[in-house]
Amino acid sequence: MNRTQIYLSDFEIKALDVLCHQTKRTRSSFIREALDFYLSHNNISEADDVFDKSFGCLVSIEKPDRQEWRERERRFF
């Protein structure tokens, strides 16, 4: 599981805290449940689906040469 931060309005925090108090659940559990619900109803079940759907959308982007990146890496690290 990965950690992330989000900004919520005062109203969202108050409403979420009421739910948490009533159900003895955490804010994060409600946020995860809401996100899972949203993703499942928008045909996005796994991160791989997102990557698959976006593959090839930047066909005109110029890819850097591997050797060039290795040289940059040596200079900066």
N, C-alpha and C positions, 0 to 999 in steps of 0.2 A: 504494500500500500504506500502511496506517495502522499506527501504533505503539501498543501497549497493554502493560500490566503485569499479571502474574498472580502469585498466591501459590501456591507448591508446597510440599508437605511435604518433610522431609529425605529420606524414602524415594524420593519421586518424582524429586527432584534427582539422587540417587545412581544410580537406575535409568536416568534419562535420560542422565546423563554416561557410564555404561557403554556405552549404545547409540551415543552420539556418538563415543566413543573407538574402538569396534569398526568403525564405518562411515565415520569421518572426515566426519560431517555435523554441523550445528549444532543446538543445542537448538531454536531457532525453526523450523527445517525440520521436525523431528519433530512439534512442537506443531501447526504448520500442517497437516501430513499427517494427524494424528489428528483435528483439527477438521474437515477436509474429508471424511474418512471418516465421522465421526459425522453431519455434516450431510447427506451423500449418502444415508445409510441411514435418515434420518428425514424424507425428502422435503422437505428445505430446501436448494435448490440455489443460490439467489440471495437477496440481502437484500430485493429487491423482493417475493419470495414472502412473506416475513415481514410486510412492511408491508401487502400485499394481504390477508393473512389476518387482520390485526388491525384493518383499516379498519372503522370504525363500532362498535367495541366499547365506546366511551364516548359513547353517543348522548345521555346525560343531562347531559353536561358543558356548562357555560355558556361560550360563546366571548366573549372580551373585544372591545370595540369597537376598531376600528383607530385611530380618532382618539385614544382614551384611551392606547393604546400609543405613539403618536407623541409625545404630550405627556410621557409618562413618559421616553421616550428623550431628549427635549430637556432635561428636568430633570437626568437622571443623566449625560448625555454632553455 
